[in-house]
C-alpha cells in the first residue's frame, strides 16, 4: 500500500510537470509559416527589379515569356544573345521541340534535322561560336546562400543572384544548374558550337546530368505554363515532325529597348535575404496538420525563387 500511494503521487507529479510546459505554450502555434505568410511579412528591400538589359521578352501567340539572363555566369553568351535579339533574329522563328519531362526548345526550323541548310537565318553580327562557359571561377564577391543538405551532383549547392548554383571548392569552379525553368544553350557535339541561337527551357524533372555540359544562361521568370503546356513532339527527342505543329515566336525583345511604360513590371525575392532563408527552412521542415513527418532536407531544384508584380516602394536596384 505504501508503494502504491507513492506511485500514484509520483504519477500525478509527473503529469503536472508534463502539463506545465503545455499550459505555458497554450495558444502558441508550432506550425511552420507558409510561403504566403513569410512573403507577406517581407520588407521592400528584400526584393529586386531585374535589370531591363538582362530581361528578354518573348511574345508567343498565347502570351509572353520573360527570361532573366545571368551575365555574371555566362557573360559571352548573354552578350551574343543580346546581339541576336537586337537583330530580330528570333522574330518569326519557332518552338521546334517539346520533349516530355525534359525541355522545350526554340530555334531556326531550317536548322533542324531534315531542314534546308540553305534557308538558315543569318547570325549577322553575332558570333557563330563561343567558349563553352559551362562553369566559371567561384566569385566570393557575389552573394551566396548555401543549402545545408548536400547534393548528389556537387559538393555544395545554393543560390546566387536569384539562380540555383552548384560549387566545387576543390576545383574553385561554380555553375548554374538545370532546375525547372532554367534556360540553356543548345549545341552540337563540339563544346564551342553553342552560341545562343538555339535555346531551351527545362520543363520536367531537373536533368542535372546536363550540368557542366551545356551553358545555362538564365531563368524563366514568367510564362512557364506557355512553354511546359505545349503539345509534345512525336519525332525523335520530341522534335515536331510537321511545320504546322510548331509554335511561332512573334518576337523577342530586350526590356531595356521597350518604352518605359511597356517594360515588364516585376520583382524577384533576393536570395540573400532573411525571408528567402526562412523559405528554405520552411521547405525543409514543414510542421502543420498535413505534414506528420517533416523531411528535414530539401533539394536545390525544389526551391522556387518568388516573383511578383513590382510594388511601388520596392528598391529599383537589380
N, C-alpha and C positions, 0 to 999 in steps of 0.2 A: 504493500500500500504506500509506503514511504517513497519507493521508486516511482510508482505511478503518479503520485502527486507532483513530484519533481519533474517528471517527463511532461505532464500537462502544462506545468508552469513554464518549462523551457520552450515548449512548442508555441505557447502564447507569446512569449517574449520574442521568439524568432519571427513570428508573424507580424508583430509590431515593428520590428526592425526592418522587415521587408516592405511593410506598408508605408513606413515613414518617407522614404525617398519618392515613392509613388505619389503620396499626398503632396509632397513638396513640389513635384513636377506636374501636378494636376493642372490641366489647361494648356500645357506646353505641347506643341506638335513636334513629333520626331520624324515626320515625313520630309523627304528631300524636296527642296523647292523645284518647281517645274521650270522649264526653259522660259516659258512666258513670264513667270513671276520674276525670274532673275533679270530678264531683259527689261521688264517694266521698271526695275529699280536702277538700271544702268544710268551713268551720267553721260551728258552730251560729249564730254572729252574722250569717252571710250569708243567713239565711233569716228570713222574717217570717210571722206568722199574720195573715190578713186580719181586719180589724175586723168583728166579727159584725153591726154595724149596717149594713154595706155588703155583706153576703153574702146573696143570695137563694137559697132552697132550693125548687126547683120539682120537685114529685113527679109523674112520669108513670107509667103502668101498668107500664112496663118498668124503672123505676128513677128515680134522682134526677139533676137537673142543678143544678150550683152556678154562680152568676154573681156575680162581684165588681163592684160599682158603682164608678164613678170620679167621686166628687163634686167633686174639685178641678178637673175638666174640664167637667162638666155638672151643677153643683150644683142647679139648679132642677128638672131632670128627675129627679135622684136623689131629691130631697125628694118630688116628686109620685108617683114610683113607690113609695116607702115608704108614702105615704098610701094608694095603691091596694091595696097588699099587705095593710096592716093592716085595710082594709075588706073583705078577702077578694074583691076584685074579680076576680082571675084564677081563683079556685077554680071548677071546673066549666066553664071556657071551653075552648078547644081550639086545637090547631095546625091552622091553616086553609090553609096554603100551604107547599109544598115545591117549589122550582124548582131543577132540576138545575144543578149547578155555580154556584149563586148563593146563595139564602137559604132558611132555614126560618123561618116567621112564625107567631106566635100572637096571637090577637085574639078579639074578640067575634064569633062567627059571624053574628049578626044584623046586623052592620055590613058584611058582605061585599056585593059587587055581587050583587043578586038576593035579598038578605036582607030581613028585615022590620024597618024602622027603628023601628016601634012597640015592638019587643021588645029594643031595645038596652039593655044594662045601665047603670044609673045610675052616674055617676062619684062620687056622694056629695060628700064634702068636697074631692076632688081638683080641680085646675084643669082646665078644658076646653082652654085654650090657654096656650102658654108662649113666651117669647122663644126664638129658634132654638137658641142655644148650639152653633152649628156650629164656631166657633172661640173662642179666648179669648186675652187678652194673655199673652205669654211671662212666666212667673214664674221669675226667677232663683234664688228660694229653694228651688225643688223640685229633687230630684236629676235629673241628665241624663247619659245615656250615649249619646254620638253614634256613629253608624256612619261609617266613613271613605270609603265607596264612592259616595256620592252617591245620587240618586234621580230618577226620571223626573217625579214629581208634585210635588216640593217641593224648595226649596233645601237643606234639612237634614232628616235623619231620625235617630231614635234611640229610646231608651226612657226613660220616666219613671214611677216608682211602679209598675212592672210592666206598663205598657201601651205599645204601639207608637205613637209620636208623630211628627208632621211639623211643621216650623217654617219660617217665613218671616221672617228678621231684618229685612228691608226694611219689612214692614208691622207687625212686632212681634207677630205672631199665631202661635199653635200650635194643633194639633188632633189628636184621636185618629183613627187610620186604620182602614180597612176590611180588616184582615187576617183570616185564617181564625180563627173562634171569637169574633170581636168581636161585640158586641150593639149594635144601633141602634134608633132610634125610627121607626116608620112614620108617615107623614103624607100629607095631601093636597097639592095644589099650593101652598097658602099656607104660607109658612115657619113660621108660628106655630101650625099645626094639629096638630103632633105633641106629645102630652102624656105619652107613656109607656104609654098603654093598649093600644097595638099595638107589639109588639117583634119583632125578627128577629135571627137569628144567621147570620153568614156561614159557608156550608158548602162553598164552592168556591174557585176561584182568586180571589185578592183583587180585588174590584171597586173599585179605588182611585179611579175616576172619581166615585164617590159621596162622597168626602171633601169636607168643607166644604159639602155639600148636604143632609146629614142629621145629626142629633145622635147621636153614638156614646156610649153610657152605661156600657160595661163590657166584660167578657170572661168567657167560659165557662171555669171552672177544672176542672170535672169533668162528664162526661156528654155530650161532643160526639158520640160514636157514636149516642147515643139521638136526636140531632137530625139528624145527617147521613145516618143509615141508614134514614130513613123512606121509604116509597113516594112517588115523585114524583107531584105533582098533574097531572092531564091537562087542566085548564082553562087559560085564558089566564094567563100569568105563574106557572104552577104551582099555582093555586088548586084545591082539591078541588071536584069538581062534585056530590058527594053527601055528606050528613052522615055516613054510615057510613064514609067514607074518612078522616075526621078522627081525630086522636089526642087523647083527652080529657086535660085538665090536672086532676089530682086536687086539687092545692093549690099555692100559692106562699106561703112564709113568710120572714120575716127571721130569720136565725140568732140574733140577739140576743133574739128573742121566744120562743125554744125553751128548755126547761130545759137548764142547762149540760151535763148528761150526754148530751143528744141533739144538741148542736151539732156540725156537721162539724168534724173534727179534721184539718186540713191546713195546709200552709205553702207559701209561694211564694219562689223564689230572688229575692233583692234584685237589681234590675237595675243598681244602682250598686255591686255587689260585685266583687272581683277575679275570682271564679270565673265570673261572668257575662261579664266582659270576655274571659276565656280561652275561654269557649264561643264567643263571636263569632269570635275568631281561629281557633279550630279549624274552624268552619264555613267561614271564608274560605279557609283553606289546609290542606286535608286532605293529609297525606303518609303514605301507607301502601301496602300491596301492591296495593290496588284502584285508588287514585287515581293514575293515571300523570301527569295534568296538574292541579295544584291550580288552582281557579278564580281565586283572588286577590281575589275580591269576594263579597259576599253581599247579598241583597235583604232589606229590612226585614221583609217578611212570611214570609221563610224561616227566621226565628229563633223558636223556641218558648221561652217562659219556663217553666222547670221547676216542676212542682207535685208534692208528695209528701205522704204521711201525716206528720202532725206528730210530731216527736221530743220526748222529754221534756225535753231540755236546750236546746231552741230558744228564742230570745228571744220573748216574747209581744208585743213592740212591733210594731204593724201597719206 
